[in-house]
């Protein structure tokens, strides 16, 4: 075991546990546990959103994808960044005004029913768990590689840490772990990018020239078509990335942690700048990995390219710099997983336990206790899934998560907020169609059905690795047809004009009228 790596990891663990201890003293009520009592500033929340969003797939995966696939890898990153424009212009402010703790609150502010709240909670749970599994698997592989600890022990360590953060610290601990992660990520990767550029006399052209020499793509490195041969696959992937963010529960519930819509806008603008700067840095690191580490060595040590950033750090600064970058990757995974746990916890304990099981009749103390137990069981369940899937390639679950979010949550949110004729039947059919279609396409697609090492050894019925181009329109179509074909006598419990006024201005016409 490398002592340098161990010291960096222990430092990260101790710092985050100190944050959790401080946060636990401030998480006594549901308002504090779920949304940090709305006490974050826009800048703080923007940093936390960026920390929540830049996952291991982004940090490790994008650098490796750029190194191996050239331009297509950077195009992948652009999809992540552009997605925040959808959130900023169409989703963020209405969600903040209409909701309190969860997306179920938002939709039920127009369609108040246990059935609708249950559907939104189930969707949030599925999305959160699907996203958690590849993060935990990646964490297990990373710690096993660097500390020479077996995979099961590595996953148990991460699972225990994320559970402690959420069970004891709630949203306070989760937010500040994400903020610390963002500071470490930007400072560490920026330092690494500066070292890369200094090796080429601060000349981008010299760096690119060396990349074309070191990569088998040669002069084709900066041209598209190396990641996916099928243009439809590329379009489908980016459709899911751009639209999926606006339906991710762990991102949207962060909009409740600030006081007003001014801070909401500031949150998203801050997050967008941070994410944009990070992906520019990731581009430099991807180029540097090819130029300095070498394409053959990258492929030999890890064909997926996920170790490109740590290997580049080792090349530039030896064990110390590699340990620093690996510790940042570890913090990245822990922060994202903690955000997913708090999202799943809110969906179950607030929507299902408090509203559906208890019908709103329970004490504040029991609600907080239920939230903590929910966080514990969700952490345990996700850890068990990650342990069971240790020998399977689960990285596709990241893109699947975006597809599920874009085909289920997004249609329901957009049409609930902006379409007068939309009703509860349309919302439920949209959720069901989006969820079932995206999961079915996974089962009959090449990730699962594959003659070459697939979970099911036969040719895939649908050849698309990213079936968002099919699933997302079906989700919207299901919501539309459910609304227009339902009985005309069905009335919304809340008149649309009052609902829309509140979503756009925050004014509750029913409550504020003289």
Buried (B, 14 or more C-beta within 10 A) or exposed (E): EBEBBBEBBEEBBEBBBEBBEEBBEBBEBBBBBBBBBBBBBBBBBBBBBBBBBBBBBBBBBBBBBBBBBBBBBBBBBBBBBBBBBBBBEBBBBBBBBBBBBBBBBBBBBBBBBBEBBBBBBBBBBBBBBBBBBBBBBBBBBBBBBBBEBEBBEBBBBBBEBBBBBBBBBBBBBBBBBBBBBBEBBBEBBBBBBEBBBEBBEEEEEBBBEBBBEBBEBEEBBEEBBBBBEEEEBBBBBBBBBBBBBBBBBBBBBBBBBBBBBEBBBBBBBBBBEBBBBBBBBBBBBBBBBBBBBBBEEBBEBBEBBBBBBBBBBBBBBEBBBBBBBBBBBBBBBBBBBBBBBBBBBBBBBBBBBBBBEBEEEBEEEEBBEBBBBBBBEBBEBBBEBBBEBBEEBBBBBBBBBBBBBBBBBBBBBBBBBBBEEBBBBBBBBBBBBBBBBBBBBBBBBBBBBBEEEBEEEEEBEBEBBBBBBBBBBBBBBBBBBBBEEBEEEEEBBBBBEBBBBBBEEBEBBEEEEE
